[in-house]
């Protein structure tokens, strides 16, 4: 096993020496991914809905009990702090998940709301079961609790005698579920899920495998593809939801009656249009292979996802932005990157130059702006 | 009467479908005619036993050219390749040998047999990668003709010579050795442990009627090293849904470009008028005309059965008759009710997610060949086993598994005569199961269904002459400008408007797709259609 730091916890990079089998399990069978280090917050009380609606860019009042929403939240300037999910577990009970620590940001806005905020990060473990067979695995281990659960919904059930919440969510862009359980029962639940998963080809999968999957799905990662506005030294490091392809999640109409944090700035940006766009790049393989062949080498792609940040130029060689993460897609046989570029270069079909280092030399190859997600199977929604 | 189609392709195997894809993409009207109800030829998936999908004949993918996947957008049409994790050789004593994708783990495994071999293993792999890089240029373009004085052909030879020179003298010598040596002698240039060399040498005999100590087998070894998945040489994979998944993706791509595909439409004759192919006659008597006919079935069947020897001069007919098939392998497909448990590495694990080679020693392999030489199937054969259901649950019910066993030797010419294979079929199947059960004691009790495919069956079912899986041995005298006959290496044939597009043409078999691709490209650039 190889470990990496994840929010102060040990996260598993891969269970075996290479991650390939774990990636293919996510796309062909099911991968079991320990996502316990995600930050979790319980938000409950009479004003929980109003409170969250004030923080989040999405209108939480529209969320029915049992429903989950993916969204982001911003500072007063409409710059993103983090992205995550809000699950309405009961009428006045919500759970928020996030990539970064947000207790302080949430807590400083509770004044005037009848709401309880608890950082439950260390109280709950979370296990993602992702892949085309995940429904069979979770159904088998819960006695059929999720067969009819729709995408972005939650249900309460039991696994190995323990109370759990199962949400149909995930970070792989595939059919998938996340199981939330109190720490005391985590190991028993994990063992039960592994056992139920065996006949379906499910195996433990690490974070490298999940990263490749999330890049194929076009999902963004705080700290990699954008930065928490509260931690950014300079303005150019901050991003608005419109710049990160999250404009769809910004519910501005309600702001006329009840503003939310950042709504004024976001309204302006919606009118003027975002200065940058977050795009998918398909890196030209023939040119890429040609650069390597020039050195007598076969083409070499990064094993797993990369997140080093690579400059992107227009066809005249002018700097227009950066690719923040990418991966060779073993499924689609394409070399993809996610990039933030000046808006005028973000149109689908537009060609840009992408920097590649071959034998220590910096060169460029053509890349085309393509639709995201790169991979979006029907089974994810079905 | 004007022909309805620009091109008719005889045979809906992966090469025929790739060829159809390229021709249709270039705007030609194309009709593919497949005799069976399923597409894929020898790259087909069939649910022979309910719930279990067998890759009945060919079973792993590696040599398939990555640029074909890109150019025909096969990923969009459902092609998904899942890599094999490792190579496991079980032994009757000790923990066996597993070669992993990880260099250090592999070194540790090999060092149990030889410290020297463990450390030289990466050097060997590097040398083979360099060779594969060289060969790639040959397999990705039509074969040059050394006897031609045409300036383009001379340039091609010169270009290859330059490319060859770039390898450096050591590699050039090595390449010459590779063309002439036996797989075992070639491996001995690096290694000392026979236990290690045994499973490595078998790549040199796949699909040939030769033993690991027979000269010429070193080349076939390299042929199997050329496989690349995602740019990495020497990687093998499963096609999701079995090898038929690959054929279906090729078919779907061809259709999306406008090709028409008919199954249960066997071709009995290729119509020739005044030395020109003008169309085909179907088994049901229907006639369909086309400007060009491309045959993806093997040269023997194409020329001697579908066209008829009377249309060719003696020299050509003699060459085609001498072109070697002599199939040497069979296939046993099993449906299992649980995962297979090997005594030398008990339990489920990574070692079951690659291929398993029953190749305990070089003598074992040579003895298997000895029996075949005298017209018997090997009672203790070389077996290459995979469990595709371990990584692709779509081919078996939950918790159950498909076990695919490639078996060599099963000579087409058994001493009783090939037509007597059906009466030997089950005995052959028993020998295979008995052999594996020595390493995997619970196997017999876990078998729900067994399908035995002999070389005779391959000939009867998918039309592979003498059951040769490559449509003709991949021996040096049948490669490049010698495949299938001298002077006819570029997919044309002595019959005008009749072309070859299957594995019997350069660069040969192994689910590469190259003959289909290259024949289409040569035909298109000829502007004859």
HADDOCK unambig.tbl for C-alpha pairs under 7 A between the chains (distance, minus, plus):
assign (segid A and resid 17 and name CA) (segid B and resid 102 and name CA) 6.36 0.50 0.50
assign (segid A and resid 24 and name CA) (segid B and resid 82 and name CA) 6.56 0.50 0.50
assign (segid A and resid 25 and name CA) (segid B and resid 391 and name CA) 6.84 0.50 0.50
assign (segid A and resid 28 and name CA) (segid B and resid 392 and name CA) 5.87 0.50 0.50
assign (segid A and resid 29 and name CA) (segid B and resid 392 and name CA) 6.69 0.50 0.50
assign (segid A and resid 29 and name CA) (segid B and resid 393 and name CA) 6.19 0.50 0.50
assign (segid A and resid 199 and name CA) (segid B and resid 398 and name CA) 4.78 0.50 0.50
assign (segid A and resid 199 and name CA) (segid B and resid 399 and name CA) 3.69 0.50 0.50
assign (segid A and resid 200 and name CA) (segid B and resid 393 and name CA) 6.31 0.50 0.50
assign (segid A and resid 200 and name CA) (segid B and resid 398 and name CA) 5.21 0.50 0.50
assign (segid A and resid 200 and name CA) (segid B and resid 399 and name CA) 6.40 0.50 0.50
assign (segid A and resid 201 and name CA) (segid B and resid 390 and name CA) 6.24 0.50 0.50
assign (segid A and resid 201 and name CA) (segid B and resid 391 and name CA) 6.44 0.50 0.50
assign (segid A and resid 201 and name CA) (segid B and resid 393 and name CA) 6.20 0.50 0.50
assign (segid A and resid 298 and name CA) (segid B and resid 231 and name CA) 6.59 0.50 0.50
assign (segid A and resid 299 and name CA) (segid B and resid 231 and name CA) 5.71 0.50 0.50
assign (segid A and resid 300 and name CA) (segid B and resid 231 and name CA) 6.50 0.50 0.50
assign (segid A and resid 330 and name CA) (segid B and resid 230 and name CA) 6.83 0.50 0.50
assign (segid A and resid 331 and name CA) (segid B and resid 80 and name CA) 5.72 0.50 0.50
assign (segid A and resid 331 and name CA) (segid B and resid 81 and name CA) 6.95 0.50 0.50
assign (segid A and resid 332 and name CA) (segid B and resid 75 and name CA) 5.22 0.50 0.50
assign (segid A and resid 333 and name CA) (segid B and resid 75 and name CA) 6.90 0.50 0.50
